[in-house]
Amino acid sequence: MTEKDYSGATTSKIGKNAKSSASQNKESLLINKKQDKKEITSEQSSAIDVESYRKAGEIAKKAREFAKTIIKKDMLLAEIAEKVESEILKLGGELAFPINLSIDDIAAHYTPTLRDEKKAEGLLKVDMGVHIRGCIADLAFSLDLTPEKKYEKLIQASEEALKKALELVKNQKEQTKFNEIGRVIETEIKKRNLSPIVNLSGHSLEEFNIHAGLTLPNIDNGNTKTIGKGAFAIEPFATVSSGSGSVYDGSGSNIYSMTGAGFVRDSFAREVLEFILENKKTLPFSQRELEKKFGSRAIIALANLKRAGAVNEFPQLIEKSHSPVSQAEASFVISEGKVEIITE
């Protein structure tokens, strides 16, 4: 799930220790997690759980191949979402965020509602996330659903840019510089006479934190700091050379996250909030998930939670000139001097 780069501020930054007013007596979900019924020491919590990231990646890869086999032109987006998310759960994973199914000039951040009538067409981006004990594998791919396959060049550009960026990281490991990642992506896309989306980026990953604070750019942004250890996602976006090469915040995406603020008076809305807190923690969730649990009343509860400032809805990210956008994404872990591409 992509991050919009506002020079350091993301579209919806959720802190690791986010709380809601409905849980003021609960200690931080992420600091005081328990593992095998034992308290995690500070040394344990700072270590990278490579095995969980690896398992999440294996499930994400299987879900990606499943998605590629079922997605057809004119298939309802809601049907795609339900089938792919169900497959992730069936494989033993948890949803790190609702599947994003974004078409043409919508670069990212759209998931269907249960009764959504939108159908798969054009240039479809499929962005999915799996977590195991909060360790997230984030991947994305693009499909050309046009009869004439007119978006193949765009898809190839984002895929090749991702491939080159991953090769760079494999070679330079912790010493990889942020601007070098961006330069490789930018060069690979521009040499095809196409444009990168300059204000979308990859990001670092932490337990139960999809956008963990570090930005992996899609252009050379001049940041010569090194990437260091950790879990990360690289995700190039490409558009046509005549496009603006940037995105703006559109209407709501049906994807939400906790803000850690707001007082909620309505008892049913508080019940929904407690469910989110217990089951999603600080990870994004969809209206669709809540409707399946609580029925159509969940829509009213969400509206109340938004008004109270307890949850935030991600905006759709739309190319400014309404040009088509392709996306590719992979996640990797750098630990003990090694790089493991967990979604490759």
Steps between C-alpha positions, in 0.01 A plus 500: 500500500667813377609810683443849367813707552429839654871556567485293815129493587290212375138498394400334825784449745399270782738487794604169651342591832166625369210483745131573482282665760317168526813336639661756728562238767683271259875523473658546159409212272836491332741569784346244734419220258545151640674219322433142612340649813831660610580869508732607220820662622622823339779302335253249354262768377780679312600183315363433153269198492632380166315169516161673533583739215606200292177311572293810418688528172435137408126545553500829308670333203243220494217753525651697211505193276144418604391853413661482158307183420156632597500865390323550169373804315156616622525297822353694792769657715307390808518139386876527438555656841296240685664206324859620539460607862331167580794320339746689721307397810469142375877484457552599863577869460328810632411808295758774546260732314199464270592399148539808278340470154574825318415562135669721236576847644429388858855412600415349838264483798170365378322198643141407409203494732285187528246634250753671274403479133841595360651244267858407416614675183781702346823519700428329832742528794474222759667591831477250787650458843539200729620495858613233742510626860510853361791438262385624160561389143380766256487432125331636191472427129316645202276329244415623150137405447461680167440285188790665319736483802581869471654531847771234470777759465389677816485175694844396379643835609387470862601133516848562358550800727413281798737228381791745465432656840498159666828409330651817643386413852625142468845631406531787747290365788492732804716753318243564227422870481141620469573727204676216318181292518307793357759564231489141375120504485486840332765406242335169412160661444623808315714303257172361365373855443264465795475687830525382862238621747714735702285533813435130558759288672591177669533485876644323801299233679476424870281269704137611459625814320464507122657847457773499761662837435770452234429596138653305209469748212419438135729783389844624606394723788851583618472299824842336538424328831536122499208267544637288786335190643128430500205406282409709196279521191607648168218593260562685174209667319521599134282713275521637147744781422213740428358441848563725797707236679334571835182414688241690701266394780165396355181381666482233767649157438287289740829434684531626858744508789495589867610852588541446871278798583136597542221441749219271380159531671301245300513157669488302175778712348706429812438128450624527143801698619589231752479239225739703285738546790507132587511360146678759285707690757669780302460333160263631229158338463203523264133587524443159341660318795285685751180441303566127493538502877231749604267532201397826334496680839880506466467777240330730751753403768786587266345838428474565875860392555619729221310796647652426840848492351556141615562366149632649179412405142782475249440703184532348156828606339427625148739606224458875457455495123291180521762300312525122556738378771672165546639363828737227613604424857709260704599472866838406643684465829858608574639317802841371608663621180253316277217614274199275455234593248204344678251544214727388215 
